[in-house]
């Protein structure tokens, strides 16, 4: 006999304190940009990029209270749990638009929250934290000179040596990503 049981599913939502802590940690990765551009009090609001129903491109959304601040907003793409979505940590600028109430479509969530959606194409890339920290170079391109020329004649021993060099290079890449 097969029986089924009802399981209660609990959705764990972030507390406001947890969300605030995550945003502070995310912003710290961009401190060099903000400090070098004298933007210590910049509005940094990480957002989830998504494709709204009936739209062809990605959008982000802001609550009216966020746009009513009348200032530029810096953002990066995160998940609903504020986990980084972009490994390069690209920082975007949404330049303040005084006509935002008229120009940006208002959408309402199932829970009744109203937000204005803004196409990602309107955002300007201003920086990425990974390149600034020199972490975008996963390995030294001079390592590639050691790889065999595929047009040259080869032996089984040569292939094994080449595969071992490739494995070593991949190991170094893995260690740098950790």
NUBAPA-250905 format. One line per field, with one value per residue: x, y, z of N, C-alpha, C in turn. Coordinates in nm, 3 decimals. Example, Ala and Ser with C-alpha at 12.3 -4.5 7.8 and 13.67 -1.06 7.14 Angstrom:
BEGIN
npx = [1.319;1.285]
npy = [-0.569;-0.225]
npz = [0.780;0.708]
capx = [1.230;1.367]
capy = [-0.450;-0.106]
capz = [0.780;0.714]
cpx = [1.320;1.290]
cpy = [-0.330;0.003]
cpz = [0.780;0.787]
***
This chain:
BEGIN
npx = [0.084;0.055;0.123;0.065;0.197;0.132;0.343;0.466;0.570;0.810;0.884;1.173;1.231;1.439;1.539;1.491;1.727;1.919;1.913;2.004;2.263;2.377;2.366;2.543;2.781;2.798;2.828;3.076;3.261;3.276;3.387;3.634;3.580;3.369;3.498;3.720;3.586;3.468;3.216;3.093;2.843;2.675;2.381;2.334;2.188;2.137;1.996;1.762;1.783;1.546;1.314;1.029;0.683;0.573;0.773;1.075;1.335;1.577;1.496;1.515;1.373;1.249;1.132;0.889;0.969;1.246;1.317;1.225;1.416;1.559;1.816;2.116;2.139;2.330;2.386;2.397;2.370;2.180;2.057;1.731;1.787;1.992;2.238;2.532;2.496;2.649;2.962;3.171;3.109;2.989;2.930;2.662;2.521;2.229;2.120;1.977;1.644;1.431;1.176;1.072;0.829;0.651;0.782;0.869;0.732;0.477;0.448;0.271;0.315;0.220;0.173;0.093;0.273;0.398;0.606;0.851;0.954;1.267;1.448;1.735;1.911;1.922;2.095;2.419;2.740;2.976;3.189;3.379;3.426;3.595;3.788;3.915;4.044;4.230;4.166;4.065;4.239;4.280;4.476;4.819;4.881;5.115;5.163;5.045;5.222;5.364;5.209;5.158;5.206;4.939;4.967;5.207;5.393;5.325;5.383;5.266;5.374;5.433;5.175;5.073;5.242;5.164;4.896;4.935;5.056;4.842;4.662;4.805;4.798;4.521;4.484;4.623;4.459;4.224;4.310;4.355;4.099;3.982]
npy = [-0.117;0.218;0.520;0.866;1.166;1.482;1.753;2.025;2.320;2.549;2.873;3.038;3.357;3.641;3.840;4.191;4.286;4.094;4.127;4.392;4.363;4.193;4.363;4.564;4.415;4.346;4.600;4.675;4.555;4.730;4.955;5.078;5.199;5.379;5.537;5.646;5.805;5.987;5.923;5.853;5.856;5.740;5.610;5.282;5.008;4.690;4.478;4.241;4.116;4.059;3.911;4.063;3.958;3.959;4.123;4.179;4.217;4.218;4.352;4.570;4.648;4.923;5.044;5.303;5.467;5.441;5.567;5.820;5.951;6.119;6.094;5.959;5.605;5.332;5.000;4.639;4.309;4.073;3.776;3.675;3.628;3.795;3.708;3.717;3.755;3.803;3.707;3.885;4.103;4.342;4.686;4.901;5.208;5.382;5.654;5.938;6.013;6.267;6.239;5.995;5.892;5.911;5.789;5.529;5.212;5.106;4.829;4.572;4.355;4.016;4.029;4.285;4.497;4.789;4.869;5.031;4.945;4.917;4.908;4.703;4.782;5.056;5.108;5.212;5.078;5.109;5.010;4.717;4.507;4.285;4.306;4.536;4.444;4.283;4.019;3.918;3.801;3.490;3.305;3.314;3.423;3.357;3.099;2.949;2.922;2.696;2.489;2.227;2.256;2.197;2.134;2.013;1.707;1.433;1.222;0.941;0.965;1.238;1.343;1.261;1.406;1.666;1.663;1.635;1.882;2.049;1.964;2.047;2.326;2.370;2.296;2.502;2.716;2.641;2.661;2.936;3.032;2.961]
npz = [0.000;-0.082;0.070;0.124;0.257;0.400;0.381;0.556;0.414;0.477;0.407;0.420;0.493;0.451;0.723;0.789;0.905;0.831;0.555;0.531;0.632;0.436;0.213;0.291;0.298;0.026;-0.090;0.008;-0.159;-0.365;-0.264;-0.330;-0.579;-0.508;-0.313;-0.457;-0.632;-0.477;-0.361;-0.116;0.007;-0.174;-0.331;-0.307;-0.431;-0.459;-0.709;-0.852;-1.173;-1.423;-1.659;-1.730;-1.766;-2.101;-2.194;-2.383;-2.300;-2.029;-1.707;-1.421;-1.103;-0.916;-0.606;-0.556;-0.341;-0.347;-0.582;-0.534;-0.394;-0.546;-0.663;-0.819;-0.868;-0.772;-0.869;-0.861;-0.999;-0.829;-0.661;-0.542;-0.282;-0.231;-0.322;-0.515;-0.863;-1.083;-1.170;-1.220;-1.073;-1.164;-1.154;-1.183;-1.304;-1.247;-1.379;-1.235;-1.314;-1.361;-1.458;-1.394;-1.294;-1.504;-1.717;-1.655;-1.643;-1.421;-1.212;-1.037;-0.769;-0.678;-0.410;-0.376;-0.381;-0.532;-0.805;-1.013;-1.334;-1.499;-1.794;-1.830;-2.021;-1.999;-1.799;-1.696;-1.726;-1.478;-1.333;-1.237;-0.969;-0.961;-1.171;-1.085;-0.862;-0.967;-1.010;-1.239;-1.412;-1.462;-1.522;-1.628;-1.948;-2.076;-2.008;-2.200;-2.408;-2.366;-2.448;-2.686;-3.044;-3.248;-3.514;-3.551;-3.589;-3.373;-3.086;-2.890;-2.639;-2.638;-2.649;-2.402;-2.233;-2.306;-2.225;-1.951;-1.893;-1.954;-1.757;-1.530;-1.569;-1.555;-1.290;-1.160;-1.232;-1.102;-0.833;-0.813;-0.834;-0.600]
capx = [0.000;0.130;0.059;0.125;0.188;0.140;0.457;0.455;0.685;0.832;0.969;1.254;1.256;1.542;1.493;1.548;1.865;2.002;1.921;2.090;2.401;2.423;2.386;2.667;2.890;2.807;2.879;3.218;3.340;3.284;3.437;3.741;3.516;3.297;3.595;3.800;3.499;3.407;3.074;3.075;2.701;2.601;2.271;2.371;2.072;2.148;1.864;1.751;1.746;1.452;1.237;0.886;0.592;0.543;0.890;1.180;1.467;1.586;1.462;1.524;1.262;1.270;1.013;0.880;1.048;1.387;1.334;1.189;1.534;1.611;1.961;2.163;2.140;2.427;2.329;2.456;2.268;2.180;1.941;1.630;1.850;2.104;2.362;2.585;2.459;2.750;3.092;3.261;3.063;2.971;2.855;2.587;2.465;2.101;2.122;1.847;1.554;1.323;1.046;1.057;0.689;0.583;0.856;0.891;0.608;0.448;0.397;0.229;0.341;0.105;0.149;0.041;0.378;0.415;0.745;0.873;1.055;1.362;1.526;1.878;1.985;1.936;2.198;2.554;2.844;3.075;3.306;3.357;3.516;3.692;3.899;3.987;4.126;4.325;4.126;4.009;4.340;4.276;4.609;4.911;4.872;5.242;5.157;4.997;5.332;5.414;5.122;5.212;5.145;4.862;5.003;5.332;5.379;5.332;5.387;5.180;5.442;5.414;5.036;5.061;5.308;5.079;4.779;4.981;5.074;4.708;4.609;4.873;4.744;4.385;4.499;4.659;4.338;4.134;4.362;4.336;3.956;3.940]
capy = [0.000;0.343;0.629;0.997;1.254;1.626;1.816;2.171;2.385;2.681;2.960;3.120;3.489;3.718;3.949;4.319;4.298;4.008;4.192;4.510;4.314;4.145;4.479;4.628;4.331;4.360;4.733;4.682;4.514;4.844;5.071;5.148;5.286;5.486;5.627;5.719;5.901;6.069;5.886;5.779;5.850;5.699;5.515;5.150;4.921;4.573;4.436;4.121;4.140;3.957;3.943;4.069;3.902;4.045;4.205;4.104;4.235;4.216;4.474;4.572;4.729;5.004;5.094;5.449;5.532;5.442;5.667;5.952;6.010;6.218;6.082;5.845;5.480;5.232;4.868;4.522;4.205;3.973;3.688;3.717;3.616;3.889;3.642;3.776;3.685;3.832;3.679;4.000;4.206;4.465;4.792;4.979;5.336;5.429;5.801;5.990;6.062;6.340;6.202;5.851;5.853;5.903;5.712;5.389;5.139;5.060;4.693;4.538;4.214;3.940;4.071;4.421;4.600;4.856;4.901;5.080;4.862;4.992;4.815;4.693;4.855;5.196;5.118;5.236;5.005;5.204;4.943;4.583;4.489;4.178;4.360;4.633;4.372;4.200;3.880;3.874;3.723;3.359;3.246;3.392;3.378;3.302;2.954;2.883;2.896;2.562;2.389;2.183;2.303;2.082;2.103;1.937;1.563;1.404;1.082;0.914;1.024;1.383;1.373;1.245;1.522;1.783;1.652;1.663;2.028;2.106;1.934;2.137;2.461;2.370;2.293;2.638;2.797;2.605;2.717;3.081;3.061;2.929]
capz = [0.000;-0.091;0.143;0.105;0.374;0.373;0.444;0.565;0.356;0.537;0.326;0.509;0.437;0.521;0.810;0.744;0.954;0.747;0.423;0.545;0.647;0.306;0.125;0.335;0.251;-0.120;-0.122;0.043;-0.276;-0.456;-0.188;-0.403;-0.678;-0.440;-0.248;-0.555;-0.701;-0.371;-0.357;0.008;0.041;-0.294;-0.314;-0.359;-0.411;-0.548;-0.761;-0.932;-1.313;-1.466;-1.778;-1.694;-1.867;-2.215;-2.229;-2.451;-2.241;-1.884;-1.635;-1.276;-1.055;-0.797;-0.538;-0.567;-0.234;-0.386;-0.688;-0.480;-0.330;-0.642;-0.682;-0.896;-0.793;-0.815;-0.846;-0.924;-1.009;-0.722;-0.656;-0.446;-0.150;-0.233;-0.360;-0.638;-0.986;-1.183;-1.111;-1.233;-0.979;-1.241;-1.087;-1.281;-1.262;-1.301;-1.368;-1.189;-1.419;-1.293;-1.518;-1.373;-1.271;-1.633;-1.816;-1.618;-1.621;-1.286;-1.202;-0.902;-0.739;-0.625;-0.272;-0.376;-0.384;-0.661;-0.841;-1.149;-1.401;-1.580;-1.876;-1.797;-2.126;-1.959;-1.696;-1.747;-1.654;-1.428;-1.276;-1.185;-0.856;-0.985;-1.249;-1.003;-0.766;-1.041;-1.007;-1.366;-1.481;-1.399;-1.538;-1.710;-2.087;-2.122;-1.985;-2.322;-2.502;-2.339;-2.508;-2.815;-3.168;-3.299;-3.652;-3.553;-3.569;-3.231;-3.045;-2.775;-2.524;-2.648;-2.615;-2.257;-2.173;-2.329;-2.137;-1.814;-1.882;-1.950;-1.624;-1.436;-1.590;-1.500;-1.145;-1.116;-1.247;-0.992;-0.708;-0.813;-0.818;-0.462]
cpx = [0.089;0.053;0.132;0.106;0.196;0.260;0.437;0.584;0.697;0.927;1.043;1.285;1.365;1.477;1.550;1.693;1.961;2.021;2.016;2.237;2.457;2.451;2.516;2.788;2.908;2.870;3.028;3.308;3.359;3.339;3.544;3.681;3.449;3.393;3.674;3.717;3.422;3.256;3.042;2.927;2.615;2.489;2.310;2.256;2.085;2.009;1.874;1.708;1.656;1.378;1.089;0.799;0.563;0.658;0.996;1.316;1.461;1.554;1.503;1.407;1.301;1.135;1.008;0.965;1.197;1.414;1.304;1.306;1.599;1.762;1.994;2.163;2.243;2.372;2.419;2.352;2.288;2.057;1.841;1.684;1.974;2.238;2.403;2.547;2.567;2.888;3.192;3.225;3.051;2.882;2.793;2.538;2.330;2.099;1.983;1.769;1.438;1.184;1.014;0.912;0.615;0.650;0.872;0.759;0.596;0.393;0.360;0.250;0.214;0.072;0.109;0.145;0.392;0.561;0.746;0.981;1.137;1.442;1.674;1.960;2.002;2.042;2.334;2.653;2.948;3.200;3.274;3.467;3.624;3.811;3.982;4.080;4.227;4.289;4.069;4.111;4.351;4.411;4.689;4.908;5.003;5.248;5.116;5.109;5.388;5.328;5.175;5.136;5.070;4.899;5.132;5.303;5.395;5.337;5.292;5.242;5.424;5.272;5.017;5.126;5.222;4.957;4.817;5.001;4.938;4.646;4.674;4.817;4.603;4.388;4.534;4.538;4.243;4.180;4.343;4.190;3.906;3.953]
cpy = [0.124;0.451;0.760;1.079;1.398;1.681;1.966;2.231;2.524;2.759;3.051;3.252;3.556;3.821;4.079;4.337;4.215;4.071;4.310;4.468;4.267;4.260;4.551;4.548;4.342;4.494;4.745;4.643;4.629;4.970;5.149;5.245;5.405;5.586;5.709;5.822;5.989;6.049;5.807;5.763;5.810;5.602;5.386;5.055;4.802;4.521;4.307;4.161;4.025;4.005;3.944;4.008;4.004;4.134;4.118;4.116;4.231;4.353;4.459;4.658;4.803;5.042;5.245;5.521;5.538;5.548;5.809;6.021;6.117;6.214;5.960;5.721;5.387;5.096;4.761;4.412;4.098;3.885;3.743;3.711;3.704;3.818;3.699;3.690;3.700;3.808;3.795;4.113;4.342;4.562;4.879;5.109;5.355;5.578;5.850;6.050;6.134;6.305;6.054;5.808;5.832;5.805;5.564;5.324;5.093;4.918;4.667;4.389;4.148;3.982;4.218;4.532;4.658;4.893;4.955;4.994;4.947;4.891;4.819;4.772;5.003;5.216;5.137;5.156;5.107;5.136;4.796;4.554;4.386;4.231;4.456;4.565;4.281;4.053;3.832;3.794;3.588;3.289;3.334;3.337;3.323;3.152;2.881;2.852;2.756;2.454;2.352;2.243;2.185;2.045;2.022;1.789;1.534;1.254;1.065;0.977;1.176;1.425;1.364;1.363;1.648;1.780;1.678;1.813;2.098;2.084;2.024;2.278;2.471;2.366;2.430;2.731;2.769;2.665;2.867;3.119;3.034;3.048]
cpz = [0.000;-0.016;0.112;0.231;0.327;0.448;0.444;0.510;0.416;0.447;0.422;0.440;0.518;0.611;0.755;0.788;0.868;0.609;0.428;0.556;0.513;0.210;0.162;0.286;0.100;-0.158;-0.093;-0.074;-0.375;-0.387;-0.262;-0.506;-0.611;-0.376;-0.349;-0.632;-0.603;-0.365;-0.230;0.045;-0.079;-0.257;-0.384;-0.326;-0.507;-0.585;-0.841;-1.074;-1.358;-1.590;-1.741;-1.803;-1.978;-2.259;-2.294;-2.384;-2.088;-1.825;-1.489;-1.230;-0.929;-0.738;-0.555;-0.461;-0.268;-0.492;-0.639;-0.410;-0.418;-0.655;-0.766;-0.806;-0.857;-0.777;-0.904;-0.918;-0.901;-0.735;-0.555;-0.303;-0.137;-0.250;-0.495;-0.758;-1.094;-1.122;-1.123;-1.138;-1.048;-1.163;-1.195;-1.218;-1.329;-1.274;-1.331;-1.306;-1.350;-1.345;-1.496;-1.354;-1.403;-1.728;-1.783;-1.579;-1.475;-1.293;-1.056;-0.880;-0.688;-0.483;-0.262;-0.375;-0.524;-0.681;-0.982;-1.212;-1.497;-1.662;-1.837;-1.899;-2.092;-1.851;-1.762;-1.661;-1.609;-1.374;-1.255;-1.084;-0.883;-1.063;-1.167;-0.904;-0.834;-1.044;-1.139;-1.448;-1.412;-1.411;-1.632;-1.853;-2.141;-2.097;-2.113;-2.420;-2.484;-2.404;-2.646;-2.933;-3.229;-3.442;-3.661;-3.535;-3.420;-3.207;-2.928;-2.651;-2.522;-2.610;-2.464;-2.186;-2.188;-2.239;-1.991;-1.793;-1.875;-1.811;-1.519;-1.446;-1.532;-1.347;-1.090;-1.126;-1.133;-0.859;-0.701;-0.794;-0.678;-0.370]
***
